[in-house]
Amino acid sequence: MKKKTNRFKPFIQKIRFKYRVSVLNENTLEESWHIRLSRFSVFMFVSTFFLATFILLTVLIFTTPIARYLPGYGETGNRSSIIAESMRTDSLVQQVDLQEGYIDIIKGIINGKMKPDSIASLDSIALKQRAKILMEKSKREKDFVDKYEKEEKYNLASIDTKPTENTYVFFRPTRGVISSSFDMSEGQFGIYLITSPNESVVSVLGGTVVYAAFTFDFGYVIQVQHENNYLSIYKNNTRLMKNVGDEVKAGECIAITGDASGKKAGSQFYFELWKQGKPINPEEVIIF
């Protein structure tokens, strides 16, 4: 350890040795100014100068518009703004061209230099005859139709044996995800849905509002009577858009849901569908 210390001792003394730098008057040789510096102090002054210069340039680049003139230091939004401005310029150029064309047309009309457009005459009688020819069936089409009618005339499988009851297309009451399904064994005659805040509730079919009121258990509740003894019930709403006796169409907004996305199932939007006094599983007739 002593040898290492003795080895570096001359170097430390050398860099700490101070020199006197003087400024002399050329005529009188009098000392006008002097300073005492060591090699270590010169190194520190130079390092401090370069560090301060680097910090100053960095601040100038990041806080002033100088960065726009340096390659690689442009703002990230410059490209999008340039594209937007170029598109705007193109649209303005197109608009100016349209305006100039419009003005030229107006000048031509005023000066009488604008020639009228040539309109090709249409023969309506010829068009009707051509349409009649196109609508006529060919011999091959007639033979196919006659053959098909004869084959299917006594085919009992082609007779629709389903009842003549009207087919109904049910609308989805609201957008959401089913959190609890229909289960008569548990006394749940409808389904719970997780919805977004302030989601629209629509009538699944056209009908008449028979009930619209606020309840302590299910918030705002609305019921709609439909054809063929269908009854739809919408519970846990935050606002009702219809009153009792209002006629509603299928898909028409009748209520607004609340923010039940993170609450328990009992406070989520609840929907029931009944027919002739019996509950129906909504998932069997409505696509959620």
Stockholm file with secondary structure:
# STOCKHOLM 1.0

chainA/1-288         MKKKTNRFKPFIQKIRFKYRVSVLNENTLEESWHIRLSRFSVFMFVSTFFLATFILLTVLIFTTPIARYLPGYGETGNRSSIIAESMRTDSLVQQVDLQEGYIDIIKGIINGKMKPDSIASLDSIALKQRAKILMEKSKREKDFVDKYEKEEKYNLASIDTKPTENTYVFFRPTRGVISSSFDMSEGQFGIYLITSPNESVVSVLGGTVVYAAFTFDFGYVIQVQHENNYLSIYKNNTRLMKNVGDEVKAGECIAITGDASGKKAGSQFYFELWKQGKPINPEEVIIF
#=GR chainA/1-288 SS CHHHHHHHHHHHHHHHCEEEEEEECTTTCCEEEEEEEEHHHHHHHHHHHHHHHHHHHHHHHHHSGGGGGSTTCCCTTHHHHHHHHHHHHHHHHHHHHHHHHHHHHHHHHHHTCCCCCCCCCCCHHHHHHHHHHHHSCCHHHHHHHHHHHHHHTTCGGGSCCSCCCCCCCCCCSSSEEEEECCBGGGTBCEEEEEECTTCEEECSSSEEEEEEEEETTTEEEEEEEEGGGEEEEEEEEEEECCCTTCEECTTCEEEEECSCSSSCGGGSEEEEEEETTEEECHHHHSCC
#=GC SS_cons         CHHHHHHHHHHHHHHHCEEEEEEECTTTCCEEEEEEEEHHHHHHHHHHHHHHHHHHHHHHHHHSGGGGGSTTCCCTTHHHHHHHHHHHHHHHHHHHHHHHHHHHHHHHHHHTCCCCCCCCCCCHHHHHHHHHHHHSCCHHHHHHHHHHHHHHTTCGGGSCCSCCCCCCCCCCSSSEEEEECCBGGGTBCEEEEEECTTCEEECSSSEEEEEEEEETTTEEEEEEEEGGGEEEEEEEEEEECCCTTCEECTTCEEEEECSCSSSCGGGSEEEEEEETTEEECHHHHSCC
//
